[in-house]
Amino acid sequence: MIARVSRDELREIVQVQHEHISEHDRDEMAIPSYLHGNPLIRWLMWRRYEVIADMANLTKDSTVCEFGCGTGMFLPELTSRAGMVYAIDLFPDYARALCDRRGLGVKFLETIDDLDDGCLDLLIAADVLEHIDDLKPYLDLFSRKLKADGRLIVSGPTENFVYRFGRIVAGFAGKGDYHHTNIHDLVDEITRYGFKPTTVTNLPFAIPPHLFNITAFDNA
């Protein structure tokens, strides 16, 4: 098990309205999924982070950055495992509020370029890269900011028929247009760039159909 943020705590945090954060933005941050009434949907959301935590192999000497931290759901776990935790998001307001409430020593950055080259043991991009049109500039930065033996962990939706149908059943019909690609194409592009895939986990189960894929890479 990993450190979790309860629905009640998340609900309190996200009830604060920020003019610069639209409902579309809140959807992109997966807020409706973490607050969903169906426990299976909530289980799947948290299961992704459990797998990432297992892949991370962090120690108190580790420096990690979560690129696209969203509402900060994984930050309590990261701070319990790593020595230095950085977080980046377009809308870090809710993640900052969570860290303030819990007294978490997370350093928020505006861009990944604010990091020193070669400083990261691990970079996590959980369900964020599918929102990006042009991935290569980010891969350039990821490779530079990671240590030579650093690792990148990426997760994302398969966008297959079952995933799309499940989104309709869950009440998210008409949403998801902010996904510009799928995890399989992302893994292929990251691999072509030069990152070496080392560990792969598919969710919800090892057998198809898969809804999410999580892949760990060694640095290029």
N, C-alpha and C positions, 0 to 999 in steps of 0.2 A: 504493500500500500504506500501511497505517497501522500504528502500533505495536501489537503483539499480545502477549497473555499466553499462554504455552505451556500445553498441557494439564498438563504435569508441575508447573509452578509453581502453576496453579490447584488441582490435586489436593492439593498440599502445604498450600495455604492452607485449603481447605475440609475437610480431614481433621480439623481442630480442631473439636470438638463444643462447641456453646454450648447450654445448657439452654433458653434462651429462643427458640432457632431450631428449629422443628419440620421434619420432612421435607416437610410441605406448604409451609412457608415457603421451603425450599431449592428446591422445584419452581417456586415463583413467581419465584425469582431466576434461573431458567433454568440452574441448575448442571448438571442432567443433559444439557442440549443442548450446552453448551460442552465437556463431557467425553465426548460421544457417540462411539461407535466408527465411525459412518458419517461420512466426511469431507464429504459433501454437506450434512449437517445443520450441521456446524461451519462450513462455508463460508457457508451462508445466515445464520447468526448473525453472523458477522463482516462479511458483505457489507452488512448493515443499517448498521453503524457506518461502513463505508467511504462509503456514500451520505450519511450524516449529516455526516461530515467534509467531503465535497465541498460540501454545501449551506451549511456553517457559515461559510465565508469568514472565519475568525478571524485576528487579528493579535496581536502582543505587547501591544497597547493594549486588547485585548478583555477584558471580564469576563463569565464564563459560569458557569452553574449547571446541573448535571445533577440533575434532579428524579427520584428513583428510580434511583440509580446501581447498585443491586444489589451484585454482587461487585466492581464497580469496573473492569470490563474496558475501558471507554473512557477512564478517567482518565489513563493514560499518554499517550494521544494528545492529550487536551485540554491537559494541562500543557505539552506540547511546542509547542502552537500559541498558547495564550492567556496573557495576563499574570496573570490572577487566576481561579482555578477554585474554585467552591463545589460541594459535593456533599451530597445529602439522601437518606436512606433509612430505612425503619423498622428495618432490621437492618444497620447500617453496619459490623459487625465485620469481615467479610471484606474489604471495600473499604479499611478502615483498615489492615488487616494488609498488603495489597498496597502501599499508599502508604508504609507504614513500611519495607517491604523494599526499595523502590525509591527512597526518599528524595524522594517527590513532595510538592510544596508545596500540597496540597489542604486547604482549610478545610471541615471537616464541620459542618453545622448540624442542629439538631433539627427545625426547621420553616422553611418558606420565609418565614414572617413575620419571621424573625430578620434578613432582609436589609433594607437601606435601600430606600425607594421610589425607583424610577427609576435603579437602579444597574447593571442588567444589559443587556449588548448582546445576549445570547443565552440562552435557556432551552431545554434539551433534555429531553424526556420520551419516552424510548425504551421502548416496550412496558410502560408503567406505567399509563396513564390508563384502560385497559380493566378495571383492577382496582378502580376507584372508582365508587361508586354515584351520588353527587351531585357532578357536575363543576363546577357554576357557582361555588361558593365558591373553588375552585382557580383558575378562569379569572379571577375578580376579582383574586386575588392575583398571578397571572401578569402581568396587564396592568399592575398597580400597580408591580411590581418591575422590569419591563422599562422601558428608556428609551423615549421617544416613537417613536424609529426602531428600537427593538429588534425581535428576531425570536424566534419560537417554532418549534421543530422537533419534530414528533410522529411516532412510528411505532407500528404495532400490527398484529396479525393480522386477516385478513379474516374468519376464522371461517366461511368457505364450506365446501361439501361436500368439496372437494379438501383444504383445510387440515385438516379434521376427520379425513378418511381418512388423511392423511399422519401425523397424530399417533398414530393406531392402529398404522400400519406401523412407526413409529419406536419403538414400545414404550411410548407414553404414554397408552394407553387408560385411560379412567376419570379422567384428569387434565384440567385446564383449566376446572374448575367455578369457579375463581377469576376467570375472565373474565366480567365483568358486561355487556359490550357488545362491539362490533367496531369496527375502525378507520373504517369508512365512516360509522357513526353518530356517532363521535367527531368526525370532520372536519366533518360537518354541524352538530353542536352548537357547535363552536368557531367556525365561520363565522357561524352565526346570532348568536353572542355579539358579533361585530364584528371578530374577527381576519380579515385578508385573506390567503387562500391565494395563494402566489406560485409555488411549485415543487412538483411531484408526481413521485414515482418509485414504481413498482410492482415487486415482487420475487416470484419469482426472475428473471423476464424481463419485457420491455415488453408482450408479448402474454399474454392470459389462458391458463390460470387463474392468478390472483395469490394468493400466500400472505400477503404483507405489503405494506403501503402506508406510504410516508414522505412527509409533507407539511410544507413550510415556510410559515410565516405571518408577515406583518407585524403589528406590535402594533395592538391595537384603537384 
